[in-house]
Amino acid sequence: MGGLSIGWASGDITPARPVYLCGQMFERLSQYVRDPLTATALALEGADGDQAIIVSVDLVVVTRELQDGLAKRLRRSIPDFDAAKLVICATHTHNAPFEDYEQFSRLSGGTNVYDFSDPGAMHPPEYMEQLLDTLDTLAAGAWRTRAAGAVSPAFGYAVVGHNRRSTYVDGRAMLYGAVHHDIFKAIEGPSDHGVEMLYLWDAEERLTGIVMNVACPAQVMEGEHFITADFWAEAREQLRERFGAGLFVLPLVGAAGDAAPHGDLIRAGKGAEPDMFKAEGMVELGRRLADLAWSQFERAQSRREREPEFRHEVHAIRLPLSYPREEETEAIVRDYIEDLFREPERAERIRRKVAQRIAEGAEFPYFDAEVHVMRLGGIAIATNPFELFAEFGLRLKALSRARQTFVVQLACDFAAYLPTEKAREGKGFSAFALDGLVGPEGGHELVDRTAELLNDLFEPK
């Protein structure tokens, strides 16, 4: 078929029973479902036959087991689709189940221990099977129903995420650190309030869906004991009120390893805006995103592209592991105990984690990051498996030749935090040596290589 072909599908991935919730330093069993968890699949095929299926899920992360498991199923269910061109990415809600506890635990500092002892709870292996069944149906459905369509890139600003790391006059940094005393120096890094958008249309010029790339995880109510998609649940509802109940919404989280919706530490708790730890904050952020999409709708209608050039490449970018030295063990233990846990009994678990990370680094001192780069007309899309600090995402956008660059984190795998040099020096959770596989040096290599790959897509064939 000529031109661009587009297919959509969306479905419920809420667990059927209570689950242990992922994303905090303490064990939580879900008490109820506030709003459903959603998966949305977008299938694309260009005139030259290049392909992509992008699946956004209301989960904390996307593990290697999930990415590979769905790719394996799609090879059977839709053999005409190249399963290597599959992208699964997470909205990073902290109120969703584990789908692979082992990988998450290994890469999240390794000090959290869940016993999964509740006999009525759905455990991760069972949820993984339910999830894979649903995602297989959705991805295959989006692929099989693709039809001629058009796209309209758009851009605007919505304040959703803020840098959540405070720095102090003694050189220290802290995640959500207090700011209202005289040793506070500054917020550590930038925030990206730009929202890259893509409106998608059918052959009759009817709007079918909107892609929104927002540099903020969905974590307004991240500490609660219920299941929620957080502000994306509110955004979907408000977008559909304006554009129609059948609208598909594909959330893509931008570089936001150091961002959060309640990260405006300067104004937090002063009552200047809705409480960004409560439902009113979720509603407000949903409104901001819906307002933005509505404000750009008329312009998008006048910029439809039916035959944009579509190219999609998949690369493994080899990055140096950042792993501690044995002589740093006790300093690392002190850092974690003083900054985060304040529980001396965790010390031995931290020591074991340091030893494990040293052994892994000695055996294979690299991490091969799966990175997808796409060109769709004048825009570019680049994925990475990290919680990538905002500075890296902004640098990639600056180096990209595309008119707009969608940076998509927590995609196709989970490699935890990737902090900047400034963050690593200041320490604090999210920048400690155990908080990620790759350090600042690898972050720059990731950005440089990804920019090269993106820019190559804009060279004449």
Secondary structure, DSSP 8 states (H G I E B T S, - for coil): --S-EEEEEEEE---SS-BBEESSSS--B---BSS--EEEEEEEE-TT--EEEEEEESSS---HHHHHHHHHHHHHH-TTS-GGGEEEEE---SSEE-S-HHHHHHHTTS--------TTSB-HHHHHHHHHHHHHHHHHHHHHT-EEEEEEEEEEE----EE-EEEETTS-EEET---SSTTEEEE-S----EEEEEEEEETTS-EEEEEEEESS-S-TTTTSSSB--THHHHHHHHHHHHH-TT-EEEEEE-S-TTEETT--TTTTTTTSSS-TTSHHHHHHHHHHHHHHHHHTHHHHHTT-BSS--EEEEEEEEEEEB----GGGHHHHHHHHIIIII--GGGHHHHHHHHHHHHHHHHH--EEEEEEEEEEETTEEEEE-SSEE-HHHHHHHHHH--SSEEEEE-SBSS--BEE--HHHHHH--TTSSTTSBSB-HHHHHHHHHHHHHHHHHHTS--
